[in-house]
Amino acid sequence: MSTEDAIVVDSVTKLFKIYHERNQSVKGTVLRGGRSRYEEFAAVKDVSFTVPKGSTFGLIGSNGSGKSTLLKCIARILEPNQGAISTHGRLAAMLEVGSGFHSELSGRDNIYLNGSILGMSRREVDSKIDRIIDFAGVERFIDTPVKNYSSGMYVRLGFSVAIHTEPDILVVDEVLSVGDAEFQAKSRAKFDELKAQGTTIVLVSHNNSLVRSFCDQLAWLEKGDLRQIGGVEEVLEAFQGPAKSKVAAELPTSTGAATIDSVSVVGSDGGARESIEADEPVQLRMRITAHEDVCDPVFTITVKSDRGGPVYRVNSRDLGWTTSALKAGRAVLNLPMLSLPLGAGDYVIDGDVREHRSKIPAAMIERDGAFSVESGPYNSNRTLLQLPTKFILDSA
């Protein structure tokens, strides 16, 4: 292992047994000759890479691709069936925020318990406990059993303990989204501080904007295989390409009367945007090439979240807007909006053009126009919508 490498993953394979019939009783054991029926599933297959000291290394991939399993192997929570993993320096893992808490113990007692699990001595916890409590913002309830905490208080305290271990290597699995917007901002500032101090960070995330802002290198895992490793933009482009191709291959057949060249979010300057604020004016724009006239056309634009399905769909006919025909040639459809009040996160856009009452589209496009909505003081990823409102408390 080179002194310049913080982590070396060498030909690692991790297998799990998937049981079809397990022996649940002595009788079952005897009848099956003491054997259970199972098959082996390879969650990680012969993966190798190195992580340089002081760098932030991201793991991306579809759900079930083996990212979290590999992180648990790096953190020594799981043991690889084949291969080896070497680490240089003190390692802390943030895989499940709040794991290691005892519900009957107070927040203060759980800080000592969780801190010891993460490798801190009692003296070290003593020196940091005020900072941990202040960072979590649970001063008033610190001597209350955590079973009485709200879910937000629980994860804030667990996150605060983990992030104050000050390790040489920090392994993180999708926990930068905990808490409200204010707490997320504090958490990201703490991560920036750790990076500046030379901490090596291995990060799993489905948030492309977060990956872009934090990571120096990316590795793409798919069904347990290491598909690609390299620069952030290079690997993200490769990862998103097959997903788009797979979707395109599964699309219903269109009539071919038109092509949707793109759908995008456009800012006030008229340019396509990859990142927006939830309260700024924008336009949804669809660029179309009609190869022949499309009579009585209906236009549909759908915004989808990377965390789930559609969050906003607008249909021209539902809004009472009609036109007799989409003439052959190029056209641009604009939908001005005072804002697009979505929760912080990543989104994509679908587009559809078809003749009224037609079951087959003249043209359609899916998962185009990727953009992110930035988090802010009043906007977090805890919800998919951020509708303008205010609280008013009156005496009854």
Long-range contacts (C-beta under 8 A, 24 or more apart in sequence): 1-86, 1-88, 2-50, 3-88, 4-52, 4-53, 5-50, 5-51, 5-52, 5-53, 5-88, 6-51, 6-52, 6-53, 6-54, 6-55, 6-87, 6-88, 6-89, 6-168, 6-169, 6-200, 7-50, 7-51, 7-57, 7-74, 7-85, 7-86, 7-87, 7-88, 7-169, 7-200, 7-202, 8-50, 8-51, 8-85, 8-86, 9-47, 9-48, 9-49, 9-50, 9-70, 9-74, 9-83, 9-85, 10-48, 10-83, 10-84, 10-85, 10-86, 11-46, 11-47, 11-48, 11-82, 11-83, 11-84, 12-44, 12-46, 12-47, 12-48, 12-70, 12-73, 12-80, 12-82, 12-83, 12-84, 12-85, 13-42, 13-44, 13-45, 13-46, 13-47, 13-80, 13-81, 13-82, 13-83, 14-42, 14-43, 14-44, 14-66, 14-69, 14-70, 14-73, 14-78, 14-80, 14-81, 15-40, 15-41, 15-42, 15-43, 15-81, 16-40, 16-41, 16-43, 17-41, 42-224, 43-69, 43-224, 44-69, 44-70, 44-73, 44-80, 44-221, 44-224, 45-224, 45-225, 46-82, 46-83, 46-225, 47-83, 47-221, 47-224, 47-225, 47-226, 48-83, 48-226, 49-219, 49-226, 49-229, 51-200, 51-202, 51-217, 52-200, 53-88, 53-198, 53-200, 54-195, 54-198, 54-199, 54-200, 55-200, 55-201, 55-216, 55-217, 56-195, 56-200, 56-201, 56-202, 56-203, 56-214, 56-215, 56-216, 56-217, 57-200, 57-201, 57-202, 57-203, 57-215, 57-216, 57-217, 57-218, 57-219, 58-202, 58-203, 58-204, 58-205, 58-211, 58-214, 58-215, 58-217, 58-218, 58-219, 58-232, 59-202, 59-203, 59-204, 59-218, 59-219, 59-221, 60-204, 60-205, 60-206, 60-211, 60-218, 60-219, 60-220, 60-221, 60-235, 60-236, 60-239, 61-220, 61-221, 61-222, 61-227, 61-239, 62-222, 62-243, 64-223, 65-221, 65-222, 65-223, 65-224, 66-221, 66-223, 66-224, 67-173, 67-204, 67-221, 68-95, 68-173, 68-204, 70-221, 71-95, 71-171, 71-173, 71-202, 71-204, 74-171, 74-202, 75-171, 87-169, 88-168, 88-169, 89-167, 89-168, 89-169, 89-200, 90-119, 90-165, 90-167, 90-168, 90-169, 91-119, 91-167, 91-168, 91-169, 91-170, 91-171, 92-118, 92-119, 92-162, 92-165, 92-167, 92-169, 92-170, 92-171, 93-118, 93-170, 93-171, 93-173, 94-159, 94-162, 94-163, 94-170, 94-171, 94-172, 94-173, 94-175, 95-171, 95-173, 95-175, 96-173, 97-155, 97-158, 97-159, 97-162, 97-175, 97-178, 98-154, 98-155, 98-157, 98-158, 98-159, 99-158, 100-158, 101-146, 101-154, 101-157, 101-158, 102-146, 103-145, 103-146, 103-147, 104-145, 104-147, 105-145, 105-146, 106-142, 106-143, 106-144, 106-145, 106-146, 107-133, 107-138, 107-141, 107-142, 107-143, 107-144, 107-146, 107-149, 107-157, 108-133, 108-142, 108-143, 110-146, 110-157, 110-161, 111-157, 111-161, 114-158, 114-161, 114-162, 115-161, 115-165, 118-161, 118-162, 118-165, 119-165, 119-167, 120-165, 128-164, 131-164, 132-157, 132-160, 132-161, 132-164, 133-160, 135-160, 135-163, 135-164, 135-186, 135-190, 136-160, 137-183, 152-179, 152-180, 155-179, 156-183, 159-183, 159-187, 163-187, 163-190, 163-191, 163-194, 166-194, 166-197, 166-199, 167-199, 168-199, 168-200, 169-199, 169-200, 169-201, 169-202, 170-194, 170-199, 170-200, 170-201, 170-202, 171-201, 171-202, 172-201, 172-202, 172-203, 172-204, 173-204, 174-204, 174-205, 174-206, 176-203, 176-205, 176-207, 176-210, 177-207, 177-381, 179-380, 180-380, 180-382, 181-344, 181-375, 181-376, 181-377, 181-378, 181-379, 181-380, 182-377, 184-375, 184-380, 184-381, 185-375, 206-306, 206-307, 206-346, 207-306, 207-345, 207-346, 207-372, 208-236, 208-306, 208-346, 208-370, 208-372, 209-275, 209-346, 209-372, 209-374, 211-236, 212-236, 240-370, 243-367, 244-366, 244-367, 247-366, 247-367, 248-366, 251-364, 251-366, 252-360, 252-361, 252-364, 253-360, 254-360, 254-361, 254-362, 254-363, 254-364, 255-358, 255-360, 255-361, 255-362, 256-291, 256-362, 256-363, 257-290, 257-291, 257-292, 257-294, 257-362, 257-363, 258-288, 258-289, 258-290, 258-291, 258-292, 258-294, 258-326, 258-353, 258-362, 258-363, 259-288, 259-289, 259-291, 259-363, 260-286, 260-287, 260-288, 260-351, 260-352, 260-353, 260-363, 260-364, 260-365, 260-368, 261-287, 261-288, 261-289, 262-286, 262-287, 262-365, 262-368, 262-369, 263-287, 263-301, 263-349, 263-350, 263-351, 263-365, 263-368, 263-369, 264-349, 264-368, 264-369, 264-371, 265-340, 265-349, 265-369, 265-371, 266-334, 272-369, 273-371, 274-370, 274-371, 274-372, 275-371, 275-372, 275-373, 275-374, 276-340, 276-371, 276-372, 276-373, 276-374, 277-373, 277-374, 277-376, 277-379, 278-339, 278-340, 278-341, 278-342, 278-343, 278-344, 278-373, 278-374, 278-376, 278-379, 278-386, 279-339, 279-341, 279-388, 280-339, 281-336, 281-337, 281-338, 281-339, 282-337, 282-339, 282-340, 283-334, 283-335, 283-336, 283-337, 284-314, 284-334, 284-335, 284-337, 284-340, 284-349, 285-332, 285-333, 285-334, 285-335, 286-332, 286-333, 286-351, 286-353, 287-330, 287-331, 287-332, 287-333, 288-326, 288-330, 288-331, 288-332, 288-333, 288-353, 288-363, 289-329, 289-330, 289-331, 290-326, 290-327, 290-328, 290-329, 290-330, 290-331, 290-362, 291-328, 292-328, 293-325, 293-326, 293-327, 293-328, 294-325, 294-326, 294-353, 294-354, 294-355, 294-362, 295-324, 295-325, 295-355, 296-322, 296-324, 296-325, 296-355, 296-356, 297-323, 297-325, 297-326, 297-353, 297-354, 297-355, 297-356, 297-362, 298-353, 298-354, 298-355, 298-356, 299-333, 299-351, 299-352, 299-353, 300-350, 300-351, 300-352, 300-353, 301-335, 301-349, 301-350, 301-351, 301-352, 302-349, 302-350, 302-351, 302-352, 303-340, 303-342, 303-347, 303-348, 303-349, 304-347, 304-348, 304-349, 304-350, 304-367, 305-342, 305-345, 305-346, 305-347, 305-384, 306-345, 306-346, 306-347, 306-348, 307-345, 307-381, 307-384, 308-384, 311-342, 311-347, 311-384, 311-385, 312-340, 312-342, 317-356, 326-353, 326-362, 340-373, 341-385, 341-386, 341-387, 341-388, 342-373, 342-384, 342-385, 342-386, 343-373, 343-379, 343-380, 343-381, 343-382, 343-383, 343-384, 343-385, 343-386, 344-372, 344-373, 344-374, 344-375, 344-376, 344-379, 344-380, 344-381, 345-372, 345-373, 345-381, 345-384, 346-370, 346-371, 346-372, 347-371, 347-372, 347-373
